[in-house]
């Protein structure tokens, strides 16, 4: 039975409410770096492959682990986070200032709305994650993928059989995604019970252990 492990990146400066930066270039915060270091000691030492998204925060989260095991990470071109806002639309804003724009976007729930010429639509995001699913068959057992919370949520949503092609399904996905426990450095395992039949399970033990490490507990 094949298992693929997905890991959300550590806290980024955007998660901490920092001023807008190009989405791909948002780095980890100081706390995020500590989370990545702690996580590196909790993951299995013999992954068959290590994959990251093209965004720097995912690569920085993987870095302590790849250093520890002496392995290089590969960048997967489909695994980056939903890039739903053109930088020019939110330039100079902090997290609190960005929030009303984000909330209005999800409330409108138009899957084809493009928030600036450099932005990705929700429909394009859904199609990109859908295009990743066939790649699961190519990945060997014990592959680790360092990526993003909403992207992982969309992958699980699609594997459950739901669509995300219209306003109703976009709103339904948003409710699902915001309700899915996805703290920074969350770990989810996908196991293949039968060809193309995937089961998702959160690694609650590892998340709890990481929280204990962060709090200075044994």
SULHULIN-V737196 format. One record per residue. N is the residue number from 1. RES is the residue in one small letter. NEAR is the number of other C-alpha atoms within 8 Angstrom. Layout:
N:RES:NEAR ; N:RES:NEAR
This chain:
1:x:7 ; 2:x:9 ; 3:x:11 ; 4:x:14 ; 5:x:12 ; 6:x:13 ; 7:x:13 ; 8:x:16 ; 9:x:17 ; 10:x:15 ; 11:x:14 ; 12:x:13 ; 13:x:11 ; 14:x:10 ; 15:x:8 ; 16:x:9 ; 17:x:9 ; 18:x:9 ; 19:x:10 ; 20:x:12 ; 21:x:8 ; 22:x:7 ; 23:x:8 ; 24:x:8 ; 25:x:9 ; 26:x:13 ; 27:x:9 ; 28:x:14 ; 29:x:10 ; 30:x:6 ; 31:x:9 ; 32:x:14 ; 33:x:13 ; 34:x:9 ; 35:x:13 ; 36:x:17 ; 37:x:11 ; 38:x:11 ; 39:x:11 ; 40:x:11 ; 41:x:7 ; 42:x:8 ; 43:x:7 ; 44:x:5 ; 45:x:5 ; 46:x:6 ; 47:x:9 ; 48:x:9 ; 49:x:10 ; 50:x:14 ; 51:x:12 ; 52:x:15 ; 53:x:17 ; 54:x:12 ; 55:x:12 ; 56:x:11 ; 57:x:14 ; 58:x:16 ; 59:x:12 ; 60:x:12 ; 61:x:16 ; 62:x:13 ; 63:x:9 ; 64:x:11 ; 65:x:14 ; 66:x:12 ; 67:x:8 ; 68:x:7 ; 69:x:8 ; 70:x:6 ; 71:x:7 ; 72:x:6 ; 73:x:10 ; 74:x:8 ; 75:x:8 ; 76:x:9 ; 77:x:7 ; 78:x:9 ; 79:x:13 ; 80:x:11 ; 81:x:11 ; 82:x:9 ; 83:x:9 ; 84:x:10 ; 85:x:12 ; 86:x:12 ; 87:x:11 ; 88:x:6 ; 89:x:8 ; 90:x:10 ; 91:x:9 ; 92:x:6 ; 93:x:10 ; 94:x:10 ; 95:x:13 ; 96:x:8 ; 97:x:8 ; 98:x:10 ; 99:x:8 ; 100:x:8 ; 101:x:8 ; 102:x:8 ; 103:x:8 ; 104:x:8 ; 105:x:9 ; 106:x:10 ; 107:x:7 ; 108:x:6 ; 109:x:10 ; 110:x:11 ; 111:x:11 ; 112:x:8 ; 113:x:7 ; 114:x:10 ; 115:x:12 ; 116:x:9 ; 117:x:6 ; 118:x:8 ; 119:x:11 ; 120:x:12 ; 121:x:12 ; 122:x:13 ; 123:x:10 ; 124:x:9 ; 125:x:11 ; 126:x:11 ; 127:x:8 ; 128:x:9 ; 129:x:13 ; 130:x:10 ; 131:x:9 ; 132:x:10 ; 133:x:9 ; 134:x:8 ; 135:x:8 ; 136:x:7 ; 137:x:8 ; 138:x:6 ; 139:x:8 ; 140:x:10 ; 141:x:9 ; 142:x:12 ; 143:x:14 ; 144:x:13 ; 145:x:12 ; 146:x:16 ; 147:x:16 ; 148:x:13 ; 149:x:10 ; 150:x:9 ; 151:x:13 ; 152:x:11 ; 153:x:11 ; 154:x:12 ; 155:x:11 ; 156:x:9 ; 157:x:11 ; 158:x:10 ; 159:x:8 ; 160:x:6 ; 161:x:6 ; 162:x:8 ; 163:x:7 ; 164:x:9 ; 165:x:9 ; 166:x:8 ; 167:x:9 ; 168:x:7 ; 169:x:11 ; 170:x:14 ; 171:x:11 ; 172:x:8 ; 173:x:11 ; 174:x:9 ; 175:x:8 ; 176:x:9 ; 177:x:10 ; 178:x:7 ; 179:x:6 ; 180:x:7 ; 181:x:6 ; 182:x:8 ; 183:x:6 ; 184:x:9 ; 185:x:14 ; 186:x:13 ; 187:x:13 ; 188:x:11 ; 189:x:12 ; 190:x:12 ; 191:x:11 ; 192:x:12 ; 193:x:9 ; 194:x:7 ; 195:x:5 ; 196:x:6 ; 197:x:7 ; 198:x:10 ; 199:x:8 ; 200:x:9 ; 201:x:7 ; 202:x:8 ; 203:x:10 ; 204:x:7 ; 205:x:6 ; 206:x:9 ; 207:x:11 ; 208:x:8 ; 209:x:8 ; 210:x:12 ; 211:x:8 ; 212:x:10 ; 213:x:10 ; 214:x:10 ; 215:x:6 ; 216:x:6 ; 217:x:6 ; 218:x:4
